[in-house]
Amino acid sequence: MKVLFVYPNIARNRSPQVGLSSLAGTLARAGHDCRLLDITFIEDSRVAGAYRRLLEDYQPDLVGFSCRSTEWETAQAIMRMADPDAPVVVGGPHATIAPEEVIADPRVDMLVRGEGEEAIIDLIGRLESGAGLSDMPNLWGRKDGAVFSNDVRPLIQDLDSIAMPDWSLWDERHFREHAHHAFSRTAEVFGDLETSRGCPYSCPYCLTPVMQEIYRGKGKYHREKSAGRIVAEVAKIREERGIDYVRFVDETFILNRGRLKEFCEMYRDDIGLPFSFSTRPETVSDDMMRLLAGAGANCVSFGLESGNEQYRREMLNRRTKQREVIDAVALAKKYGVKTFAFVMIGLPHETREHIQDTLELIHLLQPDVFQITIFYPFEGTPFYEYCISEGLLDKDHERLTEIWKGSVLKQPGLSSDYLVRLRELMFVFARLEKRWWPLMTFLEKRPLAYAVWHNARRGRRLAARIARRLTNGRRGRSPQAEITGT
């Protein structure tokens, strides 16, 4: 069977999606063929033409959309661009947490909730044989004009049994124009890999609590690939795509100490590429960081979320102490491992004072890179329901496509425009001495003054980017060409 996947990457993230790569590998192992419409590098005005041409040339037997909640409206827009002869199935996070909304779209024939590897093979087998679909686990669809819904099947417990990911779907730019260039200026090709599934924590802003409930009684939720399987996956993507840097995408890479030790030894001897990983500060120890650095760890990402310890504990269900955060970052620096910190602003019932604590923490830690997002309440998460019950969110709120462009919450003193200003100011002033912070306070309260500052800063960045490109030998392109992209 021929399957066309559609990736409505409206945010234009520059990295291959691990889930779709795993599904493609699963299909290849079962003898099926698949292709991908990835809008990342397609201008909006040309997506419709690309979709129609691919449907006409490839003539798929099944069209599968994979999307997050922020991508759902884009997925719907693409569906309206053409009417394929093949059935349309939707999978991914949004279909899992909001199946009623997804199946209500008349262009959607069915949806798959939860893990997709076993489900897609089951679905294809039934479509090929003409067997009924109404009792298929994970599947929602329509029969005789009525919607049917089925529970999810048990979780895949042995992750080593899943087919190797197929990376051939992806444009080369996903591997070369990667955000982790900031951590390795010498690396040129980057690969993203998962080593486990099912985060064991339950943060209220995350989909994990929803997934844990959906899969209650369906097997162990947190599962891990063996050290040997991880190394084999890295070797495969290195051979196929020529990567020279690895990003492990798991939230909790180092929980299993025995696996970690075995992995570090195998990876150091058999692979030797620099890599990045994520973990929580309270899981870090001196021995572990030394071991990881010796294996090639180049960067560690920490989800800090808020700089206020009490808010983290009481609202975010994160009991990490401030001292643990400081010590974890210090250990990384001790062993030459760069640090990446994630924080959010505009959280439910957060105050400007709480945000100041976050600014203070970033200033104290001075991570190599930090990311500030504006909180967005994803449907199905505990915080989504909490924000509605607290009167902070309207059910018919505008769904944002990018989570740094504003806030959908109604909080006194933290308007959407204000948070956008504050976010950019924090990026700059967290790196400056505190004697400059009164200027930040002045700018955040005065939109016109901020606009002047913002435009001047954008002009300086553009000029610096043009100068770098000219210095790097981009002959024959004028500064005006750099501005216009011609």
N, C-alpha and C positions, 0 to 999 in steps of 0.2 A: 504494500500500500504506500501511496505517496502522501506525505503530510507537509503542509505549509504552516510554519510557525510565524506569528506576527508579534513583534516586540515594539510596543508603542512608547518608546523611550523619549517622552516629551522633555525630560530634564537634560537629555543628551549626555548622560553619564558615560565616561570613557573607560569602560571595562566590560569584558564579556560577562553575560549573566550565567552564573554557575548552574542554576536550575535548568535552564533550557539546554545547556551543554550536556547535562546528565540525561535529559530526556532524549536528546539526539543520539547519544551513545547507546541508550537502551533500545531505540528503534533500529539502529545499525546492527546491533548484535542479533536482533530478531529477524533481520533480513529485510527491513523496510527502508524506505528512502525519505529524506526530509530536506527541506530548504527553509530559508529564513528571510522574511521581510523585516529589516531592522531600520527604523527611521532615523537613527542617530545622526547619520551623515547626509540625510536627504532634506532638502529645503521643503518647508511646509507646503508650498504651492505645487510640489512635484510628487508628493506622497501618493495621491490618487492615481496618477499615471503609472507609478512604479507598482502599486498594488494590482491594478488592472492588467498590466503587462505580465506580471508574474502568474496571475491566475490563468491567463490565456495561454502562456507558453508552457507552464508546468502542469496545468490541469490537475490539481491535487484531489485526492479522494477525501481529505479531511483538512479543515482549516482550524488551527488552534491559536487562540490569543492568550498570552500570558501577561498579566498586569497587576500592579499595585493599585491601591485606592486612588492615588493621585494621577494614575494613568487611565482610569476607567473611562472618563469622558473622551479622551483621545482615542481609546480603543473603539468606542461607539462611533466616533466620527469616521474612523477608517472603515468600519463595517458599512456605513452609509455610502461609501464611495463606490462599492461594487456589490453585486449579488452573486456570490459564487454558487456553482452547481453543487458543490460539496457541502456537507453539514458543517456548522460552526460550533466549536466547543471552546469554552473559556476556562482557564485555570489560573493558578497563582494566588497571591494573598487576598485579593479583593473577592474573587469567587468563593474563597474559603470562609471569609468573615461576613460577607454580605450576599449570600446566595439568592435571597428573595429579590434583591434589586437586579442582580445580573440576569436571572432567568425571566424576569419581567420584560426584558427587551425582546421584542418579537424576532429580531435578527439572530438571537442566540438560540441554537437548537438544544444545547445541553451544556452543563458545566461539571467540572471535576473539583471536588474539595480535597484539600490535604495533599499528601505525597502522591506524585504522579507516575512514578516509574511502573509500578504494577498495574495501576489503573489504565494507563494508555495502551498497554499491551492487551489487557482484558477488553477494552473498548474496541480496538482494531479487530481483535479476533471475533467479537460478536458482530461487528459490521460486515466483515468478510463472509461470515457463515450465515448471516441473516437471523441470528439468534436475537431474542428479546433483550431490551436494555433496562426495562423497568425495575429489575431486581439487582442491578449491578452495583456493588459497593462503591462509594465515593461519588456516584453519578446522580445528578439531577437532570430532569428533562421533561418532555411532554408526551402524553399518550392519550389518544382520543380527546384531545383538547384540554386535558387536565394536567397539572404539574405533578410529577412524582419526585420523591426525594428519598435518598438512601443514606444510611450511616456509613462512616468511613470504615475501611478494612483495617486490620491490625497493622501497626507500624513495622517497617522493615527493621528487624533487629540486627541482622548481620550486614553492615554497610559495605563490607568487602565484597559481598555478593552482587552489588549493583555494578552495571557495566561502567567501564571507563568513560569519562566525559569525551564528547566529540567536539573539538575546538575548530573544526574546519568551517563551521557556519559563519564565523565572524570575520569582519573586515579587519585588515592588518592594523588599522589605526587604533582599534580597541586595545591592542597590546603595546603600541608605541607611544600613544598620546595619553599616558596614564598619570593619575594624580600623584603617584608615589615617586615621580621624578624628583620631587622635593627632598627625598631622603637618599637618593643615590644618583648623583649627577653623571656617573660613569655608565650606569645601566641604560640600556636602550629598549629592551623588550620585556614586558611585565606580564606575569601570569597570576590569575586568581584561582585559588583552590579551597575546597572545604575539607576539613578533617573530622568533622562531627556534625550531628544534627540534634536539635532540641535543646535550647538553652535551659538549664535547670533553675534559673531564677524567675521571678515573677514581677517585673517592673510594670507599673500600671499604665505607662505610656506606650507599652510595647504590645505586639500581637501574641507574645508568648503565653500569657495567662489564658487567652482564648483558645490557643492551640492545645494547651495542656488539658483544658476542659473537653474539647472536641475528642481528644484521644484518651480520655480517662478510661482505664480498663482495657486499652488496646496495646499494651506492651510498654516496656521501659521507654520513657520519653527521651532522655538524653542518651545518645548512642555515639560511639566513636569508631572511626576506621583504625585499623592496626597501623603500627609504625611502618611495616613493610608495604602496605597498600599506599600510604601517603607518599613514600619515597618512589614507588612505582609510578604514581600519577605525575609526580614532578618530572621524572625521567621521560615520560611519554610526551608531556607538553613541551619539554625542552627540545626533544627530538623533532616534534612536529612544527613548533612555532619559533624555535630558537630563542626562548626566553633566557634572560640572564638575571632575573629578579623574581621572587615569589612573594605574593601576598596571601597569607592564610586568612580567610574571611570569618572564621568562627569567632563568636563572642567570648568563648572560654577555652582557649587553646591549651592551657597548661594545667587543667584540673587533675588529670590522671598522671601522677608523678612517675609511675612505672613506665607508662607508654612514652612520656616525655623523655626520660633518660634513654630508652631504646631508640626513639626517633633521633635524638641529637647525635648519638653515636653513628647511626646508619646514614643520616643526612650529611654529616661532616665528611664521612669517608666516601660516600657514593655520589653526592650531588655537589656540595660546596658552594652553592649560590647564596648570595645575601637574601634574607627574607624578613618579612614583617609579620607581626601577630597581634592579637588583641587579648586583653585580660582585664580583670578587676584588680584594683590596687591591693586589696587585702589578700590576694592569692600569691603575691610576689615574695620571694625570699632571696637572700644573698646567693645561696647555692644554686637556685634555679636560674637566676639571671646570669650568673657566671657560666653555667652549662649552656644556656641558650646563646649567649654571646660567642662562646667557643665554637658552636655549631654554625654560626654565620648570621645570627639575628642582627638585623640592621636597625629595626624600629619596633617599638611597642606602642600600641594604641590603648589609651585608658578612657573609659566612659565615666566622666566625673559628674556631668549633668548640672549640678549646682554647687556653688562654693560654700553654701550654708549647710553645716553638718546637721543641724536640727531639721531643716526642711528636707534634706535627703532622707533622713531616717523616718520622719513622720508622714511625708507626702509621697516619696518615691520608693519606699520600701528598700532603700539602700543603706545599710548600716555601716558603711565604710567610715572610719574615723579620719579626721583631718590629718592626724599624724601618720596614718597609714598611706594616705595619698602622697604626702610630702616624702616619706621614706621610699615609696615605690619609685617615684620619679628620680630621686637621688641615686638609688641602686642602678637604675638604667644608665644614668649618666656616668656612674662609677665604672661601668663596664663598656662604655663607648656605644651604648645602644640609644639611638635617637628616640624622642618621645612625641606622641601625637595625642592631644587631649580633646575630647568632645564635651561641649557644654551646651545647654539650652537656656533661652530666656523666654519670658512670657508664659511661664508655667502657671497652672491654676492657683489662684490666690497668692501668687508670687508678688512681692513688693519691690520697689526700686532699691530698698535696702538689701534685700536678698540678692538682687543682681549685682549690687556693689560688692557683696562678698564673693561672688563669682569672679568679678574683675580683679579683686584683691588676690584671689587664689591663683589665677592665671599669671598675674604679675609676679607673684612669689615663685611659682614653679618655673616660669619661662620655658615652656616646652618648645621644642624645635618648630612644631606646627600645631595650631589649635583651630578647631572648627566650632563656630557658633551658629546654631540653628534656632529659629523661632518656633516654639512649640506648636505642633499641629495635632489635634485629637483625631486619630485614625478611628474609623468606625469599628465597633466591636471591642475596642480596648476598654479596660476599666475606667480610664480617664475620660473616654468619650461619654460614657454614661454618667460619670461624676459631673462633668462640665454641664451637661444638660440639666441634671437634677439641681445643680447649684445656680442655675440661671445664667451661666457664663457662655452658653452656646445655644443657638437656634438650630432645630433639627433640619431646617431648610437652608443652612448656611452655604455660602459659596465654597466649593471644593477647590482648594489651591492645587496647582500643578507643581509648584516648587516651594519647599518648606522654609525658605529663607526670605520670601518675598513679602511676608506680612503675617498678621495674626487674624484668626476668625473668632477669637474670644472677645467678650465684652467685659473688660476689667478697668475700673477707674484708674486713671493715671498711666495706663499702659496701652494706649491706642496702637493700632496697627502701624500707622506712619511713624509714631514715636519709637516703636521697637525696631523698625527698619533703620532709623537714624542711629539709635543707640547701638545696634549691632555693628554697624560700620565703624563708629567711634571707638568701640571696645577693641576692635581688631588693631587699631592704630595706637591707642593710648595704653593698652596693656603692655606694650613694648617700651614705653617712654618712662622717664623718671616722674615720680608723683608730683613734682613741682609744676608739671604741665597739666595735671588733671583739672584744675579750675577752668581751663580752656574747654575741656570736654564738657563740663557742666554747663558752660555758657552756650556751646553749640547745640547740645541736645535739647535745650529749652527754646531755641530760636531757629525755626525752620528756614528763614531767609539767610541767616548767617551760615547755617549748616549747608545750604544749597551752594553758596559761594565757595565754601571750603571743599565740598564734595566735588564740584566741577573742576576746581584747581587741581585737586589730587588726581582726578581721572586724567586730566591733561598731562600731568607729570608722568603718570604711569604709561600712557600711550607713547609719549616722547621717549621714555626709557626703553620701552619694548622695541620701538623702531630702531633706536641706536644699537641695541643688542643684536638685532637681526642684521643690520648693516655691518656691524663689527664681525659677525660670524660668517661673513662672506656671501651674503645673498646678493650677488652681483646682478645688475640689470633691473632692479626693482627700486622705484623711487619711493620716497617717504609718502607721497600721495597714494601710491599703489598699496602701501602697507595699511593705510587708513581705510581705503575703499575695498581692499581685498581683491583687486584686479590683478 
